[in-house]
Structures are given as structure tokens and as C-alpha cells.
């Protein structure tokens, strides 16, 4: 029997990537909640696993050569899990190249841009004092829209991002993309993107992964959590 992986997690898009992947792969895990609004990501024991004080992170007791390994950064975790199981990475080297390209596209584009859109559209206006910055709002809203246009065109002739198979690239992109309304985007002009969102959203592993600790996800962040998350003085 496989020894459970220790997952350090909070219900955010980056956290959902890993719970979805673990569900798709059927890998057992022990859940450790890292309350980022309370500053748990700065605890010394967690920093030994994730020195960038970000979650998710994992510790696999059955790492390479049977020795434990800790991994931080959601993209690196997805790559590790795919290599470990031989799944969600395609069957050929060309498949893996496609997967890696689109995984990097998410890590370098969709995640940061959508995260900034969330911040300036929803969190910054609620700060004390409020920060309503139209330039930043328009900048990140437009860039997220551009990226989703790229994705829509990519999906015009394939079921999944890397081809005809589900991969860690899809799992990386979907948790951010499913929040398109919060990013003030539209689907009417992106039919392939909309189809992909819906198809993945009906998969049991995606439903299960997104539901983990869903009750801990807050629509608004209190003042103390804002200070911790956004490093306000």
C-alpha cells in the first residue's frame, strides 16, 4: 500500500491544483491546512518545507530511491506527481514538451495575471484606505482576457490543452480559469474555452479536489488577514 503524501494546503487555485491531481491519480494523502490568513505559512516548520512561505507543498515519504522528499511550487509538484506515476504527462516526449509548454504558460502567465486581477479588482478596493486603481484594474483584466483568448484558440481543435489527453497542464490552468467571472471576463466570445471549463468541471476528481476544505475559503478577507497576506504596514 502506498504511504500517504503529506499535503500542505489552503483552498486557493494553487492548492486546488494538487488536490485535483491527487484525486485524478488516486494517490492517498494527509491534509495539513496552512491558514494563510492567520500567517501559518511563516511558521518555522513550514518554511523548512516551503522556503518561499507559499503553499501548496508536499512531503512524499516514498520519494526518489525510497527516501522522503519535500517539494514546493505547485508546478514542480505536478511534474513530480506525473513522473512518479507515469500519468498525466502524455505517452511520448513530444507530448511532454506540449505539457511543459502549457504548464509554464500557466505558471508564468495565467496564475500571476489572474492573481493580480483578483487583487486589484476585489481586494485593493477593500483595503484601509481603499485602493481603487483603474490603470491596474484595466491592465490585469485585459491581460487575463488576452491569455484566455490564447487558450480558446488552442482548444479549437483539441479536447485538452496538450492534445487528446488530460494532463497536468489542464490541472494547472483550470483552477484559475474557473474563476473567470471574478476576473471580470466573458465566455460568449470563447466557446472552446467554455466547453473545456465545463468538461473538466464535470470530472469527479475536479469536483472532489475543489471541494477540499471549501468551508475555509472566504469571500472577503478581514483586516488582520489583509495585513498578513499583503504585508501592509
Secondary structure as GFF3:
##gff-version 3
##sequence-region A 1 233
A	DSSP	beta_strand	5	9	.	.	.	ID=ss1
A	DSSP	alpha_helix	13	25	.	.	.	ID=ss2
A	DSSP	beta_strand	29	33	.	.	.	ID=ss3
A	DSSP	three_ten_helix	40	42	.	.	.	ID=ss4
A	DSSP	alpha_helix	44	49	.	.	.	ID=ss5
A	DSSP	beta_strand	57	60	.	.	.	ID=ss6
A	DSSP	three_ten_helix	64	66	.	.	.	ID=ss7
A	DSSP	beta_strand	69	72	.	.	.	ID=ss8
A	DSSP	alpha_helix	74	85	.	.	.	ID=ss9
A	DSSP	alpha_helix	93	105	.	.	.	ID=ss10
A	DSSP	pi_helix	106	110	.	.	.	ID=ss11
A	DSSP	alpha_helix	111	118	.	.	.	ID=ss12
A	DSSP	pi_helix	119	123	.	.	.	ID=ss13
A	DSSP	three_ten_helix	124	126	.	.	.	ID=ss14
A	DSSP	alpha_helix	134	154	.	.	.	ID=ss15
A	DSSP	three_ten_helix	155	157	.	.	.	ID=ss16
A	DSSP	alpha_helix	168	177	.	.	.	ID=ss17
A	DSSP	alpha_helix	191	201	.	.	.	ID=ss18
A	DSSP	alpha_helix	204	211	.	.	.	ID=ss19
A	DSSP	three_ten_helix	214	216	.	.	.	ID=ss20
A	DSSP	alpha_helix	223	230	.	.	.	ID=ss21
###
